[in-house]
Amino acid sequence: DAVQLAQVNKYTAVISHPTLLDEVVVEAVAYVTDRPVLMIHKMVSPNSIQPGEEVLYTIDVTNVGQEALGLVVSDTIPAKTTYVAGSANAGGQLVGDELRWEFGVLAPGEKRTFTFRVIVDGYGLIVNDDYAIRSVAGDLAHGSPVVVRVESEGVFLPLIANE
């Protein structure tokens, strides 16, 4: 990972004052590197849903290293869902079963947000774990799995009465 190529410096400050009920601890992390350090994180809303409803995915990408060039964010549409046509922001394009956002530069400290919607087609758990950001120089970051629980409305059996 790109983070392994960076020197990581962690700093902690403790703030105390008679007007504070408790001490305040603040931590900061500094990456010293001559390469980009890319990070990617995804959120889903809502995280519990019924079939036929829409889910909104939000992907945040951040560069905490040096300038990154020629970037592609990719995300495979999860099983049991259908992409809502035209819902990807920032020029995202559906290529097969993968959404792709391409852009030229992610400056040091810059963060960008990408969103899209899907309609849920089935029951159970929907796991979205195949998403990443890549630079033309080979810098890469993968995201952690995001799970949506699709609730069933219950099972209804017919009532038969004998007379």
Salt bridges, closest charged atoms under 4 A:
GLU54 OE1 - ARG117 NH1 3.67
ASP60 OD2 - LYS111 NZ 3.70
ASP75 OD2 - LYS42 NZ 2.36
GLU98 OE1 - ARG100 NH1 3.42
GLU102 OE2 - ARG100 NH2 3.28
GLU110 OE2 - ARG112 NE 3.16
ASP139 OD1 - ARG35 NH2 2.59
